Amino acid sequence: MGKSRTYSLELNKNKYRREILGLRKVLADSVYVKGLDEGYAHFINEMHMALIGSRRITAKMEVAIHRIIKFHKKKSNIKNSPISETILLKLTKLRSMIDKCGYTENYIADRKFLVDSFINQVKAKGGLSKKQFIYANNLHKQFKKKIDKRQNNS
């Protein structure tokens, strides 16, 4: 029995070397782990213990481990991304343009809500979809045209 346990332990360490290192990196990121739900942090720790222990890793566990590592990489890249910073600056500028257009209060509130949701998505996911970029660009053109028209009439 001792021999098979050692074999299983070595098998996990060899087969799941990348996953073990990935989960160690996730668990070492204390700022990220503190921001997680307590149950999810415990789950990540349990997955790590299963990998370094002699537990059999199921396909479902393997998918969950890969998802944890992938999500952590994405989150850590978003925070430092200069691209997301430039997008946020442009969206903030777009939001400030709304008040200068002279639209009705309801329209202004609706557009501010929309742009705020874009800003929240960039903060959470690091970017916008292609359609959202196109829509934001169209809003910018519309607002710029309206502001220029108001300035020429004044």
C-alpha positions in Angstrom: 0.0 0.0 0.0 2.9 2.4 0.8 4.4 1.8 -2.6 1.2 2.8 -4.6 0.8 5.9 -2.4 4.3 7.1 -3.3 3.7 6.3 -6.9 0.5 8.3 -7.0 2.2 11.2 -5.2 5.0 11.2 -7.7 2.5 10.8 -10.6 0.6 13.9 -9.4 3.8 16.0 -9.0 5.0 15.0 -12.5 1.8 15.1 -14.4 0.4 18.3 -12.8 3.6 20.3 -12.4 2.3 23.4 -14.2 -0.9 23.3 -12.3 0.8 23.1 -8.9 3.1 26.0 -9.8 0.1 28.0 -11.0 -2.0 27.4 -7.9 1.1 28.3 -5.7 1.3 31.6 -7.6 -2.4 32.2 -7.0 -2.1 31.4 -3.3 1.1 33.5 -2.9 -0.8 36.6 -4.2 -2.1 37.7 -0.8 -3.9 40.7 -2.2 -5.9 38.6 -4.6 -6.7 35.9 -2.1 -7.9 38.4 0.5 -10.3 39.8 -2.0 -11.9 36.4 -2.6 -14.8 34.9 -0.9 -13.6 32.8 2.1 -15.1 29.6 0.6 -13.5 30.1 -2.8 -10.1 30.7 -1.2 -10.5 27.5 0.8 -11.5 25.7 -2.4 -8.3 26.9 -4.1 -6.3 25.7 -1.2 -8.0 22.3 -1.3 -7.3 21.9 -5.0 -3.6 22.7 -4.3 -3.5 20.2 -1.5 -5.1 17.5 -3.8 -2.4 18.2 -6.4 0.5 17.9 -4.1 -1.0 15.1 -2.1 -1.8 11.6 -3.4 -5.4 12.3 -4.3 -6.7 11.2 -7.6 -7.5 14.2 -9.8 -10.8 14.0 -11.8 -11.5 15.7 -15.1 -13.9 18.1 -13.3 -11.2 19.0 -10.8 -8.7 19.6 -13.5 -11.1 22.0 -15.4 -11.7 23.9 -12.1 -7.9 24.2 -11.5 -7.3 25.5 -15.0 -10.2 28.0 -14.6 -8.7 29.3 -11.3 -5.3 29.8 -12.9 -6.7 31.4 -16.0 -8.9 33.8 -14.1 -6.0 34.9 -11.8 -3.8 35.6 -14.8 -6.5 37.7 -16.4 -7.2 39.6 -13.2 -3.5 40.3 -12.6 -3.0 41.5 -16.1 -6.0 43.8 -16.1 -4.8 45.9 -13.1 -1.6 46.9 -14.8 -2.7 47.1 -18.3 -1.9 50.4 -20.0 -4.6 49.6 -22.6 -7.4 49.5 -20.0 -6.1 52.8 -18.6 -6.4 54.6 -21.9 -9.8 53.1 -22.5 -10.9 54.4 -19.0 -9.6 57.9 -19.9 -11.5 58.0 -23.2 -14.7 56.8 -21.5 -14.3 59.4 -18.8 -13.9 62.0 -21.4 -17.0 60.7 -23.2 -19.0 60.9 -20.0 -18.0 64.5 -19.4 -19.1 65.4 -23.0 -22.7 64.2 -22.3 -23.4 67.3 -20.1 -22.2 69.7 -22.8 -24.6 68.5 -25.5 -27.8 70.0 -24.1 -30.0 66.9 -24.4 -33.0 66.2 -22.1 -32.4 65.0 -18.6 -33.7 61.5 -19.3 -31.4 61.1 -22.3 -28.4 62.4 -20.3 -29.2 60.0 -17.4 -29.6 57.1 -19.8 -26.3 57.8 -21.6 -24.4 58.3 -18.4 -25.7 55.0 -17.1 -24.5 53.3 -20.3 -21.1 54.9 -20.2 -20.8 54.1 -16.5 -21.5 50.4 -17.3 -18.8 50.5 -19.9 -16.4 51.9 -17.3 -17.3 49.2 -14.8 -16.8 46.5 -17.4 -13.3 47.9 -18.3 -12.4 47.9 -14.6 -13.7 44.3 -14.2 -12.7 42.7 -17.4 -10.0 44.9 -18.9 -11.9 45.9 -22.1 -15.0 46.2 -24.1 -16.4 44.0 -26.9 -16.1 45.1 -30.5 -19.7 46.2 -30.6 -19.3 48.2 -27.4 -16.2 50.0 -28.9 -18.2 50.8 -32.0 -21.1 52.1 -30.0 -18.9 54.2 -27.8 -17.2 55.6 -30.9 -20.5 56.5 -32.4 -21.6 58.2 -29.2 -18.3 60.2 -29.3 -19.0 61.3 -32.9 -22.6 62.2 -32.0 -21.6 64.2 -28.9 -18.8 66.0 -30.7 -21.1 67.0 -33.6 -23.7 68.3 -31.1 -21.2 70.3 -29.1 -19.7 71.9 -32.2 -23.2 72.7 -33.5 -24.1 74.4 -30.1 -20.9 76.4 -30.1 -21.4 77.6 -33.7 -25.0 78.7 -32.9 -23.9 80.6 -29.8 
